[in-house]
């Protein structure tokens, strides 16, 4: 039978009893029993039994100063590593955000320049269309005035011709009246 030695030790050692378990304490055939037996055989069998026992012949407990020193050193190294990694990530993020801001600033400047040039081109085109439209309207106005003038002249000529015809018709009617009635009209 395997001697019952505590493998996992707690702070209760100071109270005079060891805290832990051995695979023989588990129900035989259970999954935990097989797992604990396999771990004990594979890993703990390779350790020197003196590494688990202090100089006084007892099992090392967690309240030894060397253990707490190792725990403190490991904790300090862990938090120091986390601090360094956090600072590196933050600096990298700040640098990348700065480069994105610079890139956005250059894009903004380019867009403003493009919009300014488009505005200038559009104003130039609108001014040229406005000038062309004014000249076209002026030429249409001139043509319309000349056409209206020629229509007035033609209407005036027709009126004069009509008056001349009415006057000659009136003379003819007066001459017929004198001839038929023998008297001069009134």
C-alpha atoms as a printed R data frame, in Angstrom:
    type eleno elety resid chain resno       x       y        z
1   ATOM     1    CA   UNK     A     1   0.000   0.000    0.000
2   ATOM     2    CA   UNK     A     2   1.182   3.521   -0.843
3   ATOM     3    CA   UNK     A     3   1.944   5.695    2.191
4   ATOM     4    CA   UNK     A     4  -0.444   8.567    2.619
5   ATOM     5    CA   UNK     A     5   1.563  11.717    2.140
6   ATOM     6    CA   UNK     A     6  -0.127  15.011    1.422
7   ATOM     7    CA   UNK     A     7   0.654  16.193   -2.095
8   ATOM     8    CA   UNK     A     8  -1.142  19.515   -1.935
9   ATOM     9    CA   UNK     A     9  -0.372  21.452    1.190
10  ATOM    10    CA   UNK     A    10  -2.303  24.359    2.640
11  ATOM    11    CA   UNK     A    11  -1.832  26.868    5.412
12  ATOM    12    CA   UNK     A    12  -3.386  24.422    7.887
13  ATOM    13    CA   UNK     A    13   0.052  22.824    8.348
14  ATOM    14    CA   UNK     A    14   0.685  25.260   11.144
15  ATOM    15    CA   UNK     A    15  -2.278  23.776   12.979
16  ATOM    16    CA   UNK     A    16  -0.504  20.452   13.126
17  ATOM    17    CA   UNK     A    17  -2.201  18.604   10.300
18  ATOM    18    CA   UNK     A    18  -1.484  18.457    6.582
19  ATOM    19    CA   UNK     A    19  -4.120  19.302    4.006
20  ATOM    20    CA   UNK     A    20  -4.203  17.380    0.736
21  ATOM    21    CA   UNK     A    21  -5.220  14.174   -0.956
22  ATOM    22    CA   UNK     A    22  -3.723  11.030   -2.356
23  ATOM    23    CA   UNK     A    23  -5.124   8.896   -5.188
24  ATOM    24    CA   UNK     A    24  -5.803   6.105   -2.682
25  ATOM    25    CA   UNK     A    25  -8.308   8.377   -0.923
26  ATOM    26    CA   UNK     A    26 -10.540   8.495   -4.034
27  ATOM    27    CA   UNK     A    27 -13.084   5.777   -4.853
28  ATOM    28    CA   UNK     A    28 -11.352   3.054   -6.860
29  ATOM    29    CA   UNK     A    29 -12.390   2.975  -10.537
30  ATOM    30    CA   UNK     A    30 -13.683   6.549  -10.633
31  ATOM    31    CA   UNK     A    31 -12.494   8.940  -13.293
32  ATOM    32    CA   UNK     A    32 -10.825  11.101  -10.692
33  ATOM    33    CA   UNK     A    33  -8.998   8.117   -9.207
34  ATOM    34    CA   UNK     A    34  -7.628   7.090  -12.609
35  ATOM    35    CA   UNK     A    35  -6.629  10.673  -13.443
36  ATOM    36    CA   UNK     A    36  -4.910  11.258  -10.097
37  ATOM    37    CA   UNK     A    37  -3.103   7.907  -10.335
38  ATOM    38    CA   UNK     A    38  -1.874   8.690  -13.844
39  ATOM    39    CA   UNK     A    39  -0.678  12.178  -12.816
40  ATOM    40    CA   UNK     A    40   1.069  10.782   -9.740
41  ATOM    41    CA   UNK     A    41   2.783   8.064  -11.744
42  ATOM    42    CA   UNK     A    42   3.837  10.268  -14.667
43  ATOM    43    CA   UNK     A    43   4.822  13.519  -13.056
44  ATOM    44    CA   UNK     A    44   5.349  13.092   -9.361
45  ATOM    45    CA   UNK     A    45   7.330   9.899   -9.814
46  ATOM    46    CA   UNK     A    46  10.005  11.896  -11.670
47  ATOM    47    CA   UNK     A    47  10.429  14.423   -8.861
48  ATOM    48    CA   UNK     A    48  12.940  13.813   -6.146
49  ATOM    49    CA   UNK     A    49  11.063  13.232   -2.908
50  ATOM    50    CA   UNK     A    50  13.428  15.630   -1.150
51  ATOM    51    CA   UNK     A    51  12.101  18.503   -3.234
52  ATOM    52    CA   UNK     A    52   8.728  18.210   -1.513
53  ATOM    53    CA   UNK     A    53  10.208  17.902    1.966
54  ATOM    54    CA   UNK     A    54  11.818  20.781    3.869
55  ATOM    55    CA   UNK     A    55  15.138  20.535    5.694
56  ATOM    56    CA   UNK     A    56  13.340  19.688    8.898
57  ATOM    57    CA   UNK     A    57  11.889  16.606    7.254
58  ATOM    58    CA   UNK     A    58   8.423  18.035    6.892
59  ATOM    59    CA   UNK     A    59   6.519  18.971    3.750
60  ATOM    60    CA   UNK     A    60   7.081  22.544    2.502
61  ATOM    61    CA   UNK     A    61   4.134  24.704    3.422
62  ATOM    62    CA   UNK     A    62   2.969  27.920    1.828
63  ATOM    63    CA   UNK     A    63   3.814  30.021    4.865
64  ATOM    64    CA   UNK     A    64   7.588  29.691    4.310
65  ATOM    65    CA   UNK     A    65   9.256  33.073    3.524
66  ATOM    66    CA   UNK     A    66  10.946  31.731    0.387
67  ATOM    67    CA   UNK     A    67   7.594  30.647   -1.053
68  ATOM    68    CA   UNK     A    68   6.056  34.048   -0.448
69  ATOM    69    CA   UNK     A    69   9.120  35.693   -1.952
70  ATOM    70    CA   UNK     A    70   8.772  33.595   -5.096
71  ATOM    71    CA   UNK     A    71   5.050  34.349   -5.241
72  ATOM    72    CA   UNK     A    72   5.769  38.081   -4.827
73  ATOM    73    CA   UNK     A    73   8.465  38.056   -7.507
74  ATOM    74    CA   UNK     A    74   6.226  36.196   -9.936
75  ATOM    75    CA   UNK     A    75   3.296  38.542   -9.207
76  ATOM    76    CA   UNK     A    76   5.531  41.604   -9.687
77  ATOM    77    CA   UNK     A    77   6.875  40.175  -12.955
78  ATOM    78    CA   UNK     A    78   3.330  39.439  -14.127
79  ATOM    79    CA   UNK     A    79   2.038  42.926  -13.339
80  ATOM    80    CA   UNK     A    80   5.205  44.533  -14.735
81  ATOM    81    CA   UNK     A    81   4.789  42.601  -17.982
82  ATOM    82    CA   UNK     A    82   1.130  43.574  -18.170
83  ATOM    83    CA   UNK     A    83   2.067  47.215  -17.582
84  ATOM    84    CA   UNK     A    84   4.727  47.184  -20.297
85  ATOM    85    CA   UNK     A    85   2.423  45.492  -22.794
86  ATOM    86    CA   UNK     A    86  -0.400  47.911  -21.977
87  ATOM    87    CA   UNK     A    87   1.876  50.909  -22.433
88  ATOM    88    CA   UNK     A    88   3.206  49.577  -25.741
89  ATOM    89    CA   UNK     A    89  -0.302  48.941  -27.033
90  ATOM    90    CA   UNK     A    90  -1.445  52.414  -25.950
91  ATOM    91    CA   UNK     A    91   1.549  54.113  -27.599
92  ATOM    92    CA   UNK     A    92   0.994  52.136  -30.776
93  ATOM    93    CA   UNK     A    93  -2.687  53.083  -30.809
94  ATOM    94    CA   UNK     A    94  -1.838  56.749  -30.208
95  ATOM    95    CA   UNK     A    95   0.682  56.722  -33.047
96  ATOM    96    CA   UNK     A    96  -1.775  55.040  -35.421
97  ATOM    97    CA   UNK     A    97  -4.572  57.433  -34.469
98  ATOM    98    CA   UNK     A    98  -2.179  60.332  -35.068
99  ATOM    99    CA   UNK     A    99  -1.311  59.020  -38.519
100 ATOM   100    CA   UNK     A   100  -5.027  58.576  -39.306
101 ATOM   101    CA   UNK     A   101  -5.672  62.162  -38.213
102 ATOM   102    CA   UNK     A   102  -2.835  63.376  -40.434
103 ATOM   103    CA   UNK     A   103  -4.198  61.382  -43.360
104 ATOM   104    CA   UNK     A   104  -7.701  62.752  -42.818
105 ATOM   105    CA   UNK     A   105  -6.258  66.273  -42.657
106 ATOM   106    CA   UNK     A   106  -4.471  65.820  -45.978
107 ATOM   107    CA   UNK     A   107  -7.617  64.392  -47.574
108 ATOM   108    CA   UNK     A   108  -9.595  67.353  -46.216
109 ATOM   109    CA   UNK     A   109  -7.055  69.792  -47.688
110 ATOM   110    CA   UNK     A   110  -7.167  68.019  -51.064
111 ATOM   111    CA   UNK     A   111 -10.959  68.068  -51.067
112 ATOM   112    CA   UNK     A   112 -11.050  71.768  -50.243
113 ATOM   113    CA   UNK     A   113  -8.638  72.499  -53.102
114 ATOM   114    CA   UNK     A   114 -10.706  70.385  -55.519
115 ATOM   115    CA   UNK     A   115 -13.943  72.008  -54.425
116 ATOM   116    CA   UNK     A   116 -12.357  75.453  -54.805
117 ATOM   117    CA   UNK     A   117 -11.185  74.676  -58.341
118 ATOM   118    CA   UNK     A   118 -14.592  73.245  -59.254
119 ATOM   119    CA   UNK     A   119 -16.273  76.355  -57.856
120 ATOM   120    CA   UNK     A   120 -14.002  78.576  -59.968
121 ATOM   121    CA   UNK     A   121 -14.645  76.516  -63.104
122 ATOM   122    CA   UNK     A   122 -18.386  76.557  -62.475
123 ATOM   123    CA   UNK     A   123 -18.423  80.330  -61.988
124 ATOM   124    CA   UNK     A   124 -16.437  80.781  -65.204
125 ATOM   125    CA   UNK     A   125 -18.811  78.546  -67.140
126 ATOM   126    CA   UNK     A   126 -21.871  80.269  -65.691
127 ATOM   127    CA   UNK     A   127 -20.421  83.676  -66.579
128 ATOM   128    CA   UNK     A   128 -19.698  82.536  -70.152
129 ATOM   129    CA   UNK     A   129 -23.234  81.094  -70.495
130 ATOM   130    CA   UNK     A   130 -24.637  84.328  -69.073
131 ATOM   131    CA   UNK     A   131 -22.627  86.382  -71.594
132 ATOM   132    CA   UNK     A   132 -23.686  84.164  -74.498
133 ATOM   133    CA   UNK     A   133 -27.305  84.316  -73.380
134 ATOM   134    CA   UNK     A   134 -27.213  88.105  -73.123
135 ATOM   135    CA   UNK     A   135 -25.702  88.408  -76.592
136 ATOM   136    CA   UNK     A   136 -28.299  86.003  -78.003
137 ATOM   137    CA   UNK     A   137 -31.120  87.898  -76.322
138 ATOM   138    CA   UNK     A   138 -29.701  91.180  -77.649
139 ATOM   139    CA   UNK     A   139 -29.489  89.784  -81.193
140 ATOM   140    CA   UNK     A   140 -33.058  88.405  -80.960
141 ATOM   141    CA   UNK     A   141 -34.211  91.782  -79.630
142 ATOM   142    CA   UNK     A   142 -32.504  93.561  -82.548
143 ATOM   143    CA   UNK     A   143 -33.997  91.152  -85.092
144 ATOM   144    CA   UNK     A   144 -37.417  91.503  -83.492
145 ATOM   145    CA   UNK     A   145 -37.225  95.301  -83.563
146 ATOM   146    CA   UNK     A   146 -36.180  95.283  -87.222
147 ATOM   147    CA   UNK     A   147 -38.989  92.854  -88.089
148 ATOM   148    CA   UNK     A   148 -41.517  94.913  -86.147
149 ATOM   149    CA   UNK     A   149 -40.231  98.037  -87.927
150 ATOM   150    CA   UNK     A   150 -40.619  96.401  -91.331
151 ATOM   151    CA   UNK     A   151 -44.145  95.213  -90.386
152 ATOM   152    CA   UNK     A   152 -45.013  98.779  -89.351
153 ATOM   153    CA   UNK     A   153 -43.737 100.083  -92.666
154 ATOM   154    CA   UNK     A   154 -45.763  97.479  -94.555
155 ATOM   155    CA   UNK     A   155 -48.869  98.234  -92.494
156 ATOM   156    CA   UNK     A   156 -48.322 101.955  -93.122
157 ATOM   157    CA   UNK     A   157 -47.983 101.319  -96.858
158 ATOM   158    CA   UNK     A   158 -51.158  99.226  -96.840
159 ATOM   159    CA   UNK     A   159 -53.023 101.974  -94.987
160 ATOM   160    CA   UNK     A   160 -51.853 104.596  -97.427
161 ATOM   161    CA   UNK     A   161 -52.812 102.378 -100.361
162 ATOM   162    CA   UNK     A   162 -56.201 101.652  -98.768
163 ATOM   163    CA   UNK     A   163 -56.830 105.366  -98.181
164 ATOM   164    CA   UNK     A   164 -55.866 106.099 -101.753
165 ATOM   165    CA   UNK     A   165 -58.272 103.467 -103.018
166 ATOM   166    CA   UNK     A   166 -61.078 104.704 -100.753
167 ATOM   167    CA   UNK     A   167 -60.513 108.273 -101.972
168 ATOM   168    CA   UNK     A   168 -60.627 107.190 -105.609
169 ATOM   169    CA   UNK     A   169 -63.719 105.074 -104.875
170 ATOM   170    CA   UNK     A   170 -65.348 108.066 -103.166
171 ATOM   171    CA   UNK     A   171 -64.649 110.243 -106.259
172 ATOM   172    CA   UNK     A   172 -66.091 107.589 -108.494
173 ATOM   173    CA   UNK     A   173 -69.245 107.305 -106.319
174 ATOM   174    CA   UNK     A   174 -69.661 111.123 -106.346
175 ATOM   175    CA   UNK     A   175 -69.222 111.220 -110.099
176 ATOM   176    CA   UNK     A   176 -71.858 108.493 -110.552
177 ATOM   177    CA   UNK     A   177 -74.229 110.259 -108.176
178 ATOM   178    CA   UNK     A   178 -73.877 113.512 -110.153
179 ATOM   179    CA   UNK     A   179 -74.370 111.729 -113.376
180 ATOM   180    CA   UNK     A   180 -77.445 109.766 -112.257
181 ATOM   181    CA   UNK     A   181 -79.162 112.419 -110.133
182 ATOM   182    CA   UNK     A   182 -77.779 115.462 -111.945
183 ATOM   183    CA   UNK     A   183 -77.042 117.339 -108.820
184 ATOM   184    CA   UNK     A   184 -73.951 117.793 -106.776
185 ATOM   185    CA   UNK     A   185 -73.893 115.973 -103.539
186 ATOM   186    CA   UNK     A   186 -74.374 117.852 -100.507
